[in-house]
């Protein structure tokens, strides 16, 4: 670009025989934006040059294919008509390179405003959020996903304060391959939804997560996922506890609803816009609408957990590198690829650690068994020897290969070191990498009939809550001298690929609370599942 123009901003280049480029307005991962003059209509416009993701070995056919795809998707975006979406005047190509010609907005971005004047007050943040949600509803209705919602891509028009969503350069159009090559990570990590990080799916919900992060940034001046390194950012988005800033308190129900890791639970655009409008009108934000989570379904989260890439053999080393680190590394490789950082260099930088600073990683002197010795213990009034060793007056302690999870929901127990916490409404899950093993916990007030009645009611509803439910059995039991009930069953799993699963579920009353702990696993891994279940139950400690 610089070589062809001679000097930046010289204004000597005309594209498509019509648009004379002037000064450069900005540069990003998705191209260069120029101030330009439409010499046919005599107006000022903005012209964005779209780079093609090609290397020196690309064939002429590949060049043509990428160019045609970029033009096709840019034209689809150009069909969007909404006062809060940038107006696209034209889509052209020059010297086999696509360009998007857009309206020129006089005024800086939301990022510029925050940098110059600090965080914005809640009513203004709500106004901006309402405009963006309205824009996203239109885009999503047309099958267009933005995929890069962030303060730098929101313009505030001088004089009118009109909110304008811009830079659809990496947008995805339903039924089309994306503008960038499949397999490359695109977007801004601090604002990218966890399901996109994990490579699981991309839908309208992903844009809404990004908007939640944007609102936090607008209110506090900083993204809640900002960290000192890219690895730290990815870990914060995918794994860490989400802590909205204190300044987000007036809009907290909306922020929390948008920053829900489960896309199926995330607040939708219509709900979020309605809640923000209520805040603008009354000064109070309504609480989140009731969840449609099925209260009797114990075995699994409401949707399958996000898949993680399988850990390579090299990851199963004696230093206990967790599969969580493998996921972080995989996303880092994809994210860095566009910046020219090699996977080898990235992995050398990671060294022997887990790549994310996770507290569940083990040290070099810890031995982790990939297949724990199966247990034959059953819940009973007499604690097993391992339970006696694992629970002390100060709380549970973890056997080898486990860690103590001191859960903010008010309990503690030992879980395998590679398991990660995933709250799902009133239930807390600890999931193995890829969700092969799912450990769930629920605490509640005592219910009529006690644990045995609760388990029998759940078993009666098993066919409705677990596809292909069969071989269900509820038996009376005791746990540490307290009344309990054990429920076992098998079901078909969420899909043919997942396959049949088996569940162990123990419910008991203790200290005026009812506790429910269960473990689900493929039917071929029930011995490991039983070990995880026994350790969880034996080490469980509720907090009054």
C-alpha angles and dihedrals in degrees: 000000000000093000093052095049096043095214127022113260094009089134093219099123125087120189126203087004090281118059117073111202118224130168122356111250098188149330130221142157090281098053147285124302119210134191104235143173122237096219093191096057098022097234137126117251140167118244122200119200111211115213118220115232096232138127132211092273095057114124125232088251092055091048090052093046094052093045093050092047092050092049093046093052094042089054090051090054089048089064092066113108117190134127091236096048121082112257113242110208101181146354114212141159130222126184088356092302123117122234131187117212112206141173113277112240116206103216140060132268128269087253090057091050094050091047093050102038107017129236120349126236120260098254091054091046089052090050091052091045092051091053093048094046090051090050092049092050089057094045094046091047088058092049095254121134116195097204096187108066107161138131093265090061095052115084125200110206114227114245095014103044086221110173112230126186109212143168105061086170094128096033118143121222119207111259095014135096112252124262089252124056118276111259096034119110112236129181138047111302095214089060101034120112118244094240089059090047089054093046090236103125145324121219141139088287090068092061089050092054088053090052090053090054090046092054090052090051093048092050099043106022094243138068113252087230098054112128136162095260140031089245090054091051093051091048091050093051097045105032119006124095108269111238114182112209119264090247088065092066096105090055097030098124090056094043093048091046092053094043093057108132093213105076091206090059096043119116110259124231096256094051093046093048091049091051093049091049089051089054091050090050101041108016090241129095116222117237120259114282115258114280119247090217111142104242096205098052104099104159102072145007113272090268131020113281119257110276120244124209111261113263112250118235090254089063092063094077130143092258088072098239103188125230086237087069090051090057092049091049092049092053091044091054091052093045094047096044093082090051093055096251111143123230090233092056091047094051091047088055090052092056115177097330129099095257096239109059090244114173090221094069116109129230127245092264096056121098116210120193114219091206112031118216107269117249128219094197121130126197107270143152091263115069114234119243091256091051091052090053094044100050124060137169088267093054135271125333123204127245119225112299093023137088132207112253107205094195121207088222088076109269142079133213142152117266131176111277096243094052116108129207118250116175113208110185110285092356130074119211130196107198132195116229106291092012095269090139119035121192114190134188131188129180122195144150116282113276134215113283094016128246096324093055091045092053093046091052090049092049090051089055093043096104089055097047103036118044112236093010112185144148092035116172131178119194131178115250143160130234119200088335095311127116111265142165130213121213122190126179145151127225140173101257127233095292144003088258092056093047132194119336136196127214134204112196128179123187124186143158122238134158094357093307135099116226128195121190124177141167126204126193142155111285089247091060102047094121092060090042091053090052092051090046094050093048092047093050095042094051098038114126123180122207120222 
